[in-house]
């Protein structure tokens, strides 16, 4: 009808339809649902339909079905739809049936990754929320990226791959459910699964040092210093997963009237000879210095003509010799680096020969010093009159002049024991001293793997990382090491 103005009216309430969860690929805590409705046939013309959630009052507009986003994961929602036009908003529809919003899972929290072997790492983690759908598996990604196989759905995951030699890796973990894959965890600590085995090992093998000799009884003379244990040092080619024998030799001992030589030390095919015992005399007898890694010093040169022990070529030196007849102080034992000190007058006994020094740990350490020779009670001098042991653990010689007790070779140096000082007594402060026990040191660059195992009765320390080396020090016993 011409000239008639229509009466403005708000829309009537729509009829609510089905609300449906839209979980696929939805980020955690950003779920979505579609809400269907049917517009009312009566009432004012609609310009906008608005869907509103309960709880949260999250809204979205559009035509049926309206997609509502921003829903919290694993949360139940109902929806209403409200129409509106320029006049205003009409009444809301009734509430939809309830749906639970689902998404991908929350990101896991990664733990400290550890290396199981050269192809396998163990990755602990704490699972995040499921996102409303059960977690079915986990995805692990490495940096740098390689193909990985993941076993397990609970912590820790077992992850295998062909890792590059000496390469550091970090890892992330993501959870999977029916809706997709979560965001990855933060990156793990760095590990090197495939650390190469050494193909060669540097070694220092030192045998036990010899005991010093005795000199006692009227008319007898001082005992010679014990020779140092034989010393060999070089590099040996080795094979991964192969086993090699290690033996640490004992030092020589003294049981009146006889001193003993030291015992051999070994690593694989490398064997060193125990240090020779010092020459000795008692009740008119005269026994020469013993041969060994380094030779024992001769007993003092009295009426007899005792000789020094010979060292083993490449392992040590000869013991010292007396060069003047009727002297009663004794020469020193040989060391790895020098011949034992000789005697040419009635002064203090001869010093032990010096050992050899090494810096594999960054600090200097010496091994295989000879024992000092015994000093006669008839020597001249004042204060402390006795010989010195050679550098590398050699024991000082005893003295009949001032009852100074001979000193043992230092343990785990292969040092020779000091010779006994001459006196009519055959016991107490005039006895000689024992040789020091040997040692085996293995080392190689610390970019290589630890030894696989150490078995048997070995006492050791290591690995110690120092001066760019991985160092194992064996101080007693016998057993095997596996590369």
Secondary structure, DSSP 8 states (H G I E B T S, - for coil): -TT-------B---EEEEEEEE-TT--TT-EEEEEEEE--SSBS--SEEEEEEETT--EEE-SSSEEEEEE-TTEEEEEEEEEE-SS-EEEE------EEE--S----EE---EEEETTEEEE-EE----TTS---EEEEEEES---EEEE-SSSSEEEEE---TT--BEEEEEEEETTEE---------B-S-----SEEEEEEE--------EESTT-----------EEEEEEE--TT-EEEEE------EETTEE-----EEETTEEE-------EEETTEEE----BSS-------SSS------B-TTT------B-STT--S------SSS----B-SSSS-------EEE-TTSS-EEE-------B-TT---SS-------TTT-----BTTTTB------TTTT--------BS--SGGGS-------EEEEEEETTS---SEEEES-EEEEEEEETTEEEEEEEE-EEEEE-
